[in-house]
Amino acid sequence: MIRRPRLLVLVTLAEAGGAQTFAGALVHGLRARYDMSVGAHGPGGALVDTCARLGVPFYHLQNLTRDPHLRLDIAAAIEIRRLVERLQPDVVQLNSSKAALIARIALGRTARRVVYTVHGWAFLSRRGVSSAFFAATERLASPLADAIVCVSAHDRREAEARGVAHPERLRVIHNGVASPAEPPQRGSWPERPLLVCTARLAPPKDLLLLLDALAEPGVEAWRLRIIGDGPDRAAIEERRDARGLRDRVELLGERQDVAQLLALADAFVLPTRSEGMPYSILEAMASGLPVVASRVGGVPEEVVDGVTGLVVPPGDPRALAAALRRLHEEPNASRRMGAAGHARVREHFRLETMVERYDLLFRSLLSEELPRRALQPQTWLHGQDDGRAGRADIPVHLARVGESFSPTDRVGGDSGGV
């Protein structure tokens, strides 16, 4: 019997977000072809719920956090190294810049294929010294991956322009979503149309700007539902109330019925300052909604201006308000945009196409001779230091669905999604 390849998917955090949506979709699409495992900082979250529902092992990496922290980052590298030694994956697929950097350093000496999917370059959302630092970090770490997948052609062009990776190492695979054969039937345009935004309430999303746009003249008819949560929620509620929008704007928090909420809406909006290729836009287009979004990153590859929606300059509330006015003043055109968006998703952004392209990439890498990677990790990753960082008796706190390492580390659930 031929052994299935083993695939380990790593993300920084298990909370709801674009990288986690991608990871859940990839696991769902490939779990019949690979022995799958997922690792992220949990122990709970949308990705944990998805893994539990799919019967895929999830490992909680307790030291892998979003913000830089030298001690925790070293400990996270050790956790990842030990997890790989335990699972012996043939391919390690990385998501989000923090997990990708730490994992690439940790796995530099291992005979594993490493694929890094970039869900938007960190250096593009920053300026000055900070942007240069992140670009330099990506440039130094790029030899530690066998392939670097950009989710948009825009991100590949930026990578080539800044020299962060060799062009032969770069690929473009667009995100994909499941879509119904026909979009929801919405009927005539209402007098009080409903706008919906699905987003994490934190930068680079610009929900404060959206509220400013809704306070502009001529958009009083619009109602707004915001799906998602995050650290900026209190500031958004304060701005909403200050703008006199409390009766027009609802903050719904995290929801498991996003598809149903999209079906009830008339249009989708995403104001943002930096993006790779937002899943929220693809999901809205799959639901037949016209999209108003900022012209950043891969958004123009999703939204064809004037055909499937309207793209506006980032940071411009008046331009955003003008786009919303146009949708309301041209209801028949708005419905046609929604239908065109649904057709575009089914033609260019199918989940099955994305999954097949990743499968082809993984198998093509496994068929090649493994090259020797540069920038080998230091000895502390192998337990050969002064006895502190790499000692074998230091527990690695991993949690696996269906396998209890300790009562406090067990995770999982039977509902939810990414």
C-alpha positions as CSV (number, residue, x, y, z in Angstrom):
1,M,0.0,0.0,0.0
2,I,1.4,3.4,-1.0
3,R,1.7,5.8,1.9
4,R,-0.1,9.1,1.6
5,P,2.2,12.2,1.9
6,R,2.1,13.9,5.2
7,L,1.3,17.6,5.2
8,L,1.6,20.0,8.2
9,V,-0.1,23.4,8.0
10,L,1.1,26.1,10.3
11,V,-0.5,29.5,11.1
12,T,0.4,32.0,13.8
13,L,-3.0,32.2,15.5
14,A,-6.1,30.1,15.3
15,E,-8.5,33.0,15.5
16,A,-10.8,34.0,12.6
17,G,-9.0,35.7,9.7
18,G,-7.9,35.4,6.1
19,A,-4.9,33.1,6.7
20,Q,-7.1,30.8,8.9
21,T,-9.8,30.7,6.3
22,F,-7.3,29.7,3.7
23,A,-5.8,27.0,6.0
24,G,-9.3,25.6,6.7
25,A,-10.1,25.5,3.0
26,L,-6.8,23.8,2.1
27,V,-7.3,21.2,4.9
28,H,-10.8,20.5,3.7
29,G,-9.7,20.1,0.1
30,L,-6.7,18.0,0.7
31,R,-7.6,15.8,3.7
32,A,-8.5,12.9,1.4
33,R,-5.1,13.0,-0.4
34,Y,-2.7,13.8,2.5
35,D,-2.3,12.9,6.2
36,M,-3.1,16.4,7.5
37,S,-2.1,18.1,10.7
38,V,-2.5,21.8,11.7
39,G,-0.5,23.8,14.2
40,A,-1.2,27.3,15.5
41,H,-1.5,29.3,18.8
42,G,-4.9,28.3,20.2
43,P,-6.1,26.5,22.2
44,G,-9.4,27.7,20.9
45,G,-10.5,29.6,17.8
46,A,-12.2,29.3,14.4
47,L,-9.4,27.1,13.0
48,V,-9.5,24.8,16.0
49,D,-13.3,24.3,15.4
50,T,-12.7,23.7,11.7
51,C,-10.1,21.0,12.4
52,A,-12.4,19.3,14.9
53,R,-15.3,19.3,12.5
54,L,-13.1,17.8,9.8
55,G,-11.4,15.3,12.1
56,V,-7.9,16.7,11.4
57,P,-5.4,16.9,14.3
58,F,-4.7,20.3,15.7
59,Y,-1.6,21.2,17.8
60,H,-1.7,24.2,20.1
61,L,1.7,26.0,19.9
62,Q,1.6,28.0,23.1
63,N,4.6,30.2,22.5
64,L,3.7,31.2,18.9
65,T,2.3,34.8,19.3
66,R,1.7,37.7,16.9
67,D,4.0,40.3,18.5
68,P,7.8,39.9,18.6
69,H,9.1,38.5,21.9
70,L,12.6,37.0,21.9
71,R,12.1,34.4,24.6
72,L,8.8,33.3,23.3
73,D,10.0,33.3,19.7
74,I,12.9,31.0,20.6
75,A,10.5,28.7,22.5
76,A,8.1,28.7,19.5
77,A,10.9,27.6,17.2
78,I,11.7,24.8,19.5
79,E,8.0,23.8,19.7
80,I,7.8,23.8,15.9
81,R,11.0,21.8,15.5
82,R,9.8,19.2,18.0
83,L,6.4,19.0,16.4
84,V,8.0,18.3,13.0
85,E,10.3,15.7,14.5
86,R,7.2,14.0,16.0
87,L,5.0,14.1,12.9
88,Q,7.6,13.7,10.2
89,P,5.7,15.6,7.6
90,D,6.8,15.5,4.0
91,V,5.6,19.1,3.3
92,V,5.3,22.0,5.8
93,Q,3.0,24.7,4.5
94,L,3.3,28.1,6.3
95,N,0.9,31.0,6.6
96,S,1.3,34.5,8.1
97,S,4.7,36.2,8.4
98,K,5.5,35.5,12.0
99,A,4.9,31.7,11.8
100,A,6.6,31.5,8.5
101,L,9.7,33.3,9.7
102,I,10.1,31.2,12.9
103,A,9.3,27.9,11.2
104,R,11.7,28.5,8.3
105,I,14.5,29.2,10.7
106,A,13.5,26.2,12.9
107,L,13.3,23.8,9.9
108,G,16.4,24.9,7.9
109,R,18.3,21.6,8.4
110,T,15.4,19.2,8.1
111,A,14.7,17.2,5.0
112,R,11.2,18.7,4.6
113,R,9.7,20.6,1.7
114,V,8.7,24.0,2.9
115,V,6.0,26.1,1.1
116,Y,5.3,29.6,2.4
117,T,2.0,31.3,1.4
118,V,2.1,35.1,1.7
119,H,-1.3,36.5,2.6
120,G,0.0,40.1,2.0
121,W,3.6,41.2,2.5
122,A,4.2,42.8,6.0
123,F,6.5,45.4,4.4
124,L,3.7,46.7,2.2
125,S,1.6,47.7,5.3
126,R,4.4,49.7,6.8
127,R,6.6,52.7,5.9
128,G,10.1,53.9,6.2
129,V,12.5,51.9,8.4
130,S,9.9,49.4,9.5
131,S,9.0,48.5,5.9
132,A,12.7,48.2,5.0
133,F,13.3,46.0,8.1
134,F,10.5,43.6,7.1
135,A,11.6,43.4,3.5
136,A,15.2,42.6,4.6
137,T,13.9,39.9,6.9
138,E,11.9,38.3,4.1
139,R,14.9,38.6,1.8
140,L,17.2,36.8,4.3
141,A,14.6,34.0,5.1
142,S,13.5,33.4,1.5
143,P,16.2,30.7,0.8
144,L,14.7,28.6,3.6
145,A,11.5,27.9,1.6
146,D,11.3,25.7,-1.5
147,A,8.5,27.8,-2.9
148,I,6.9,31.1,-1.9
149,V,3.2,31.4,-3.0
150,C,1.8,34.9,-3.5
151,V,-2.0,35.1,-3.4
152,S,-2.0,37.9,-6.0
153,A,0.0,39.0,-9.0
154,H,0.4,42.3,-7.2
155,D,2.3,40.7,-4.4
156,R,4.6,38.8,-6.7
157,R,5.4,42.0,-8.6
158,E,6.2,43.7,-5.3
159,A,8.4,40.8,-4.2
160,E,10.4,40.9,-7.4
161,A,10.7,44.7,-7.3
162,R,12.2,44.6,-3.8
163,G,14.3,41.5,-4.4
164,V,12.8,39.6,-1.5
165,A,13.0,36.3,-3.3
166,H,14.4,34.7,-6.4
167,P,11.8,34.9,-9.2
168,E,12.0,31.1,-9.8
169,R,11.0,30.6,-6.2
170,L,7.8,32.7,-6.5
171,R,4.4,31.4,-7.5
172,V,1.0,32.9,-7.8
173,I,-2.1,30.9,-6.7
174,H,-5.2,32.9,-6.2
175,N,-7.4,32.2,-3.2
176,G,-10.6,30.2,-4.0
177,V,-14.0,29.8,-2.4
178,A,-17.0,27.5,-2.8
179,S,-19.9,29.2,-4.6
180,P,-23.4,28.2,-5.4
181,A,-24.4,27.5,-8.9
182,E,-26.8,30.5,-8.6
183,P,-26.6,33.5,-6.3
184,P,-29.4,34.3,-3.8
185,Q,-32.4,36.0,-5.4
186,R,-32.8,39.5,-3.9
187,G,-35.6,41.1,-5.8
188,S,-36.0,44.8,-6.3
189,W,-33.6,47.3,-4.6
190,P,-35.0,48.4,-1.2
191,E,-35.4,52.0,0.0
192,R,-33.1,51.3,2.9
193,P,-30.4,49.0,1.4
194,L,-28.3,46.9,3.7
195,L,-24.5,47.1,3.6
196,V,-22.3,44.4,5.1
197,C,-18.6,44.3,6.1
198,T,-16.8,41.2,7.2
199,A,-13.5,42.1,8.9
200,R,-11.2,41.7,11.9
201,L,-11.6,44.9,13.8
202,A,-8.0,45.9,13.7
203,P,-5.5,47.4,11.2
204,P,-5.1,47.3,8.3
205,K,-8.9,47.3,8.1
206,D,-10.2,50.9,8.3
207,L,-13.7,50.7,9.8
208,L,-13.4,54.2,11.3
209,L,-13.2,55.6,7.8
210,L,-16.3,53.6,6.8
211,L,-18.2,55.3,9.6
212,D,-17.0,58.7,8.4
213,A,-18.2,57.8,4.9
214,L,-21.6,56.8,6.2
215,A,-21.9,60.2,7.9
216,E,-21.4,62.0,4.5
217,P,-24.5,63.6,2.8
218,G,-26.4,61.4,0.4
219,V,-25.8,58.0,2.0
220,E,-28.4,58.3,4.8
221,A,-30.4,55.4,3.3
222,W,-27.7,52.9,3.9
223,R,-27.7,50.6,6.9
224,L,-24.5,48.7,7.9
225,R,-23.8,45.4,9.6
226,I,-20.2,44.7,10.7
227,I,-19.3,41.0,11.1
228,G,-16.2,40.3,13.1
229,D,-14.4,41.3,16.3
230,G,-11.1,42.7,17.4
231,P,-9.2,45.2,19.5
232,D,-10.6,48.2,17.7
233,R,-14.2,47.4,18.6
234,A,-14.5,50.0,21.4
235,A,-13.1,52.7,19.2
236,I,-15.5,51.8,16.4
237,E,-18.5,51.9,18.8
238,E,-17.4,55.3,20.1
239,R,-17.0,56.7,16.5
240,R,-20.4,55.2,15.5
241,D,-22.1,57.0,18.4
242,A,-20.2,60.2,17.9
243,R,-21.3,60.3,14.2
244,G,-24.9,59.7,15.2
245,L,-25.0,56.3,13.4
246,R,-26.2,54.1,16.3
247,D,-29.5,53.3,14.7
248,R,-27.9,52.5,11.3
249,V,-24.8,50.5,12.3
250,E,-24.8,47.1,14.0
251,L,-21.7,45.3,15.3
252,L,-22.6,41.6,15.2
253,G,-19.2,40.2,16.4
254,E,-18.0,36.8,15.3
255,R,-20.7,34.8,13.6
256,Q,-21.0,31.3,12.2
257,D,-23.8,32.2,9.8
258,V,-21.8,34.6,7.6
259,A,-23.2,33.1,4.3
260,Q,-26.8,33.6,5.5
261,L,-26.0,37.2,6.6
262,L,-24.5,37.9,3.2
263,A,-27.6,36.6,1.5
264,L,-29.7,39.2,3.4
265,A,-27.5,42.1,2.3
266,D,-27.6,44.3,-0.8
267,A,-23.9,45.2,-1.1
268,F,-20.5,44.5,0.6
269,V,-17.8,47.0,1.6
270,L,-14.2,46.6,2.7
271,P,-12.2,49.7,3.5
272,T,-8.6,48.7,4.1
273,R,-5.1,50.1,3.8
274,S,-3.3,46.9,2.9
275,E,-4.3,43.4,1.6
276,G,-3.2,40.3,-0.1
277,M,-6.4,38.8,-1.6
278,P,-9.3,39.2,0.9
279,Y,-11.4,36.1,1.3
280,S,-14.2,38.3,2.6
281,I,-14.5,39.9,-0.9
282,L,-14.6,36.5,-2.7
283,E,-17.3,35.3,-0.3
284,A,-19.4,38.4,-0.9
285,M,-19.0,38.0,-4.7
286,A,-19.9,34.3,-4.5
287,S,-23.1,35.5,-2.7
288,G,-23.9,37.8,-5.7
289,L,-23.1,41.1,-3.9
290,P,-21.7,44.2,-5.6
291,V,-18.4,45.1,-3.8
292,V,-17.0,48.5,-2.8
293,A,-13.4,48.1,-1.7
294,S,-10.1,50.0,-1.4
295,R,-7.7,49.9,-4.3
296,V,-4.9,48.0,-2.5
297,G,-3.0,44.8,-3.0
298,G,-4.8,42.1,-4.9
299,V,-8.3,43.7,-4.5
300,P,-8.3,45.0,-8.2
301,E,-7.7,41.4,-9.3
302,E,-10.9,40.4,-7.5
303,V,-13.1,43.4,-8.1
304,V,-13.4,44.7,-11.7
305,D,-14.2,48.4,-11.3
306,G,-17.6,49.2,-12.8
307,V,-18.3,45.6,-13.6
308,T,-18.4,43.6,-10.4
309,G,-18.2,46.5,-8.0
310,L,-16.4,49.8,-7.4
311,V,-12.8,50.3,-6.2
312,V,-11.9,53.5,-4.4
313,P,-8.6,55.1,-3.1
314,P,-7.7,54.0,0.4
315,G,-8.1,56.5,3.2
316,D,-10.7,58.6,1.3
317,P,-14.1,58.7,3.0
318,R,-15.6,61.0,0.4
319,A,-14.7,58.6,-2.4
320,L,-16.2,55.7,-0.5
321,A,-19.4,57.7,0.2
322,A,-19.6,58.6,-3.5
323,A,-19.4,54.9,-4.5
324,L,-22.2,54.0,-2.0
325,R,-24.3,56.8,-3.4
326,R,-23.7,55.5,-6.9
327,L,-24.9,52.0,-5.9
328,H,-28.1,53.3,-4.4
329,E,-28.8,55.7,-7.3
330,E,-28.3,52.9,-9.9
331,P,-30.0,49.9,-8.4
332,N,-30.3,47.9,-11.6
333,A,-26.6,48.4,-12.4
334,S,-25.8,47.3,-8.8
335,R,-27.7,44.1,-9.1
336,R,-25.9,43.4,-12.4
337,M,-22.6,44.0,-10.7
338,G,-23.5,41.4,-8.1
339,A,-24.4,38.9,-10.7
340,A,-21.2,39.6,-12.6
341,G,-19.2,39.1,-9.4
342,H,-20.8,35.7,-8.8
343,A,-19.9,34.7,-12.4
344,R,-16.3,36.0,-11.9
345,V,-15.8,33.9,-8.8
346,R,-17.0,30.7,-10.5
347,E,-14.7,31.4,-13.4
348,H,-11.5,32.6,-11.7
349,F,-11.6,31.9,-8.0
350,R,-13.0,28.4,-7.5
351,L,-12.0,26.5,-4.4
352,E,-11.4,23.4,-6.4
353,T,-8.9,25.2,-8.7
354,M,-6.9,26.5,-5.7
355,V,-6.7,23.1,-4.1
356,E,-5.6,21.4,-7.3
357,R,-2.8,24.0,-7.8
358,Y,-1.5,23.5,-4.3
359,D,-1.7,19.7,-4.7
360,L,0.3,20.0,-7.9
361,L,2.9,22.3,-6.3
362,F,3.4,19.9,-3.3
363,R,3.7,16.8,-5.4
364,S,6.1,18.5,-7.9
365,L,8.4,19.5,-5.0
366,L,8.3,16.0,-3.5
367,S,9.4,14.6,-6.9
368,E,12.5,16.8,-6.9
369,E,15.8,16.2,-5.2
370,L,15.9,18.1,-1.9
371,P,18.4,21.0,-2.2
372,R,20.6,22.1,0.7
373,R,19.1,25.3,2.2
374,A,21.1,28.2,3.4
375,L,21.0,30.0,6.8
376,Q,21.1,26.9,8.9
377,P,19.5,27.2,12.3
378,Q,21.7,27.5,15.4
379,T,22.4,24.6,17.8
380,W,19.9,25.8,20.4
381,L,17.2,24.3,18.1
382,H,18.7,20.8,18.6
383,G,19.2,20.8,22.4
384,Q,22.9,21.3,22.2
385,D,23.2,24.7,24.0
386,D,23.9,25.5,27.6
387,G,21.0,23.2,28.8
388,R,18.3,25.9,29.0
389,A,16.5,26.4,25.6
390,G,16.8,22.9,24.1
391,R,16.6,20.5,27.0
392,A,14.6,17.4,26.1
393,D,12.7,17.5,29.5
394,I,11.2,20.9,28.8
395,P,7.5,20.1,27.8
396,V,6.3,21.2,24.4
397,H,2.6,22.1,25.0
398,L,0.8,20.6,22.1
399,A,-2.9,19.8,21.9
400,R,-4.3,17.3,19.4
401,V,-7.9,16.7,18.6
402,G,-8.8,13.3,19.8
403,E,-5.5,12.7,21.6
404,S,-5.0,14.1,25.1
405,F,-1.5,15.0,26.2
406,S,-2.8,16.5,29.4
407,P,-6.3,17.5,30.6
408,T,-5.5,21.3,30.2
409,D,-4.2,21.0,26.7
410,R,-7.1,19.2,25.0
411,V,-8.9,21.3,22.4
412,G,-11.7,20.8,19.9
413,G,-15.4,21.2,19.3
414,D,-18.1,20.0,17.0
415,S,-19.2,23.2,15.4
416,G,-17.8,26.4,14.0
417,G,-15.8,27.3,11.0
418,V,-13.3,29.7,9.6
